[in-house]
Amino acid sequence: MRFDFLHIVPPMTAPAVVRESPLASAAGWVDVVKHTLQHPRSPNVFALGDVADGPTSKTGAAIRKQAPVLVENVLHFGANRPPPVTTAIPPAPSSPASAVCAGRVRLRQRNHGIVPVRPGGMLKGVL
């Protein structure tokens, strides 16, 4: 089989302890409200990153945006205050990169239905 570009991504799943827990969504990730990262049935549980069933990708870029949201909401929860109205997963796209040829990477921008984004740019001299 000949090809010019091959991108293989292994199937992603949460660990069994998450998939088999009562906190899991139907998809097997920790069920969260996308704007607060708080579990909808267990209000003292928050999740982010690779185990959260949110609308963002499971990347470092997504976690970087999720962390401040989670911290703010955990602090409000601990103080018995409702989450701030303005708090939501920031409307920034994720930008996973794909090598497209020697020395070039294409950023694939996705925003998961939050705001429109322009196509990703090329980074030269990366590889």
N, C-alpha and C positions, 0 to 999 in steps of 0.2 A: 504494500500500500504506500503510495507516494502522497506527500502533503507538503505545503509550504509553511504552514503554521499549525501547531497542535497544542491545545490548551486543555489539560486534564485536571479536573478538580474532584477529589475523592468525596464521597457522600459525607455530609456533616450531620452529626447527631449529638445530642446532649449525653452526658454520662448516664449509665443505667440508674444510678441513684436519683437522678433528676427525672428521667423518663418514666420511672415506675412510681414516683411519689404523687401524693394528692395535689401537689403544687403544679403539676404538669398540665399543659394545654393538650388539646387533641393532637397537635403536631409533635408533642414530646419535649417541648421546651418549657421553662418556667413561665407561666401565664402572667403577663403584666399589662397594666394600663399604659398605653404608649406615651402619654404625656407626663406621667409621674414615675413610671417604672415600679409602681407598687402593685402587688398581687391583688386581684379584684376580690378574692374571697378571704384572704388572710392578710389583713391590713398591716401587720407587723413584719411582712416579708417584702423585700425589694430585690430586684435583680437587674443586672446589666451584662453586656458583653455576650460571650459565647453561649450562655445558657438562657438568656432572656428571649421570649417570643415577641419581640418588637418588630416594627416595620423596617428597621435598618439592617445593614449587612453585619456579619460577624467578623468585623475587622478592627484593627487598632484605631483607625480613624473614627469609627462609630463609638468605640469606648471612650475616646478622648472627649467626644461631645456629650456622651451619656453621663459620665462621672460627675460633673458639676450639678446636673439635674438631680441625680440620685442623692447626692450629699445634701442639697438644699431641701429636698422632700423628706429625707430621714430626719433632719434637724427640726423641720416643722412638725413631723409626726411625733417626735420625742417631746416636743413642747406642747402637745395637744392642740396644735393649730392646723387648720386646713392647708393643703398645698397652695402656694401662690398662684393666682390666676394666670400670671404671665409665664409661668414655668411650663415648658414643653420641650420635647426633644428638638434641639435647634434645627432650623430649616436649612441645614448645610448638607450638600450631597456627599455621599461617600465616593471615594476615588480609588478603587482598586486599579493596580497597574498590570499591564500585560506586555511582555516583551514581544515586539513585532518583527524585529530583525536585529542583527548585530549592531549594538550601539544606540538603539532606539526603544523607547517604552511608550505605549499609549495609555493615557489615563482614561478609564471608563467611568464616567460620572453617572451616578444614580442618585435619585433623591427620594425614591419610595413614595411618590405621589404627594410630596409636601410642597415643593415649588419647582417651576421649570428650570432646567439647567442647559447650558450650551454644551455641545460635544466636547469631550476631553481633548487636550492638546498632546503634542508629542514632546517628549523629553529626549534630548540628544546627548550622547556621550555617557549614558548611564551604565551600560553593560561593558 
